[in-house]
Amino acid sequence: MSRRKIGKGLIAMIVFLIVSVSLVSAGGDQESITASVEPIELTAVSFGPLTHSNALPMQTFIDRIGERSGGELVVKYLGATEIAALYDQPEALRSGVFDMLVIFPAAYGGILPLAAGMNLGNLDPPEWHASGAHDYLVDMHKSINIRYLGSLASYKHGSYLFLKDEISKPEDLSGLKFATGPTNLLAIAAWGGSGVRVPMGEKYSALERGMVAGVAGDVVSQYDNSLYEVTDYWMPYSLSSALTCMLMNETTWSTLPAHLQDIVSEVMLEIEAETTVNLEAAADASIKNLLQNGIKTIEFPTDAAKKFLEVSLAAKWADIENDVDPMEVAKLKALLNN
């Protein structure tokens, strides 16, 4: 073999080795780069502690997003009202102080008045995707730089009236005073009743001392706070659902890669469905416990019951129309009800 052939062969081998080493090095560098990519970290706040039945799903949401994204998207929970006062939280969210929030819609009615109607329908949140309500709410929230992700509620887990004394018709509410929030007060006032704000921890004594004739609230709280000991009757007509929504800063949402947006949306769908089932089960259990502890049901004749709900809810929708185009109110109302 000639020296020229040996030289060419040696050169070829050297070139091959250089290229191979370069490729291996490049691959190693790429793996190093991939491994060193920092996860996207978002921050989250809730209206109350995560032990609350309507805030608890946020923890599952956070955990599942981390797992589903393989750690690429991490949500850090900061706290509740110790981070921002309740009614300041929505403004803090949309201005970017934190990235995510679970809260009841009435808390941000000041910046989005139509949100006050979100808990007035008889469809549960998982049904809103088919009715068109979900997409409508996404568009509605964009106007205030908030991304609407979904809602946590069950129609059965809603606000009801509990009374010390029996009534036989809706008109008997006239002259009665209830411990209630401003939203349910509208419904009570439509029948000639009145209301007063009473902290949950003071409702028992207010009823016991006769300061109020009843309370408006959900069945779980009624049982958990032993209010069945100082009320004897309940009206099984839901005035609103105990609804909270999961929200994200719209700017934050728009910066997420599409595949992470898909993961967030997918997880939210799951959480919505699971929460509706869990809240309905909790409501059923509480109603059973209330009845076993002596609470009696006030059931109006069919026509009177229908009229009670129509008049009570109409008062709430009419109040929203003071700040929102009635056409928009009618649209949301139709999307939330069957």
Sequence and secondary structure as in RCSB ss.txt:
>XXXX:A:sequence
MSRRKIGKGLIAMIVFLIVSVSLVSAGGDQESITASVEPIELTAVSFGPLTHSNALPMQTFIDRIGERSGGELVV
KYLGATEIAALYDQPEALRSGVFDMLVIFPAAYGGILPLAAGMNLGNLDPPEWHASGAHDYLVDMHKSINIRYLG
SLASYKHGSYLFLKDEISKPEDLSGLKFATGPTNLLAIAAWGGSGVRVPMGEKYSALERGMVAGVAGDVVSQYDN
SLYEVTDYWMPYSLSSALTCMLMNETTWSTLPAHLQDIVSEVMLEIEAETTVNLEAAADASIKNLLQNGIKTIEF
PTDAAKKFLEVSLAAKWADIENDVDPMEVAKLKALLNN
>XXXX:A:secstr
  HHHHHHHHHHHHHHHHHHHHHHHHHHHHHHHHHT   EEEEEEESS TTSTTTTHHHHHHHHHHHHTTTSEEE
EEEESTTTS GGGHHHHHHTTSSSEEEE GGGGTTT GGGGGTTS SS GGGHHHHTHHHHHHHHHHTTTEEEEE
EE  TTSEEEEEESS  SSGGGGTT EEE  HHHHHHHHTTT EEE   HHHHHHHHHTTS SEEEE HHHHHHT
TGGGS  EEEEEEEEE  EEEEEEHHHHHHS HHHHHHHHHHHHHHHHHHHHHHHHHHHHHHHHHHHTT EE   
 HHHHHHHHHHHHHHHHHHHTTTS HHHHHHHHHHH  
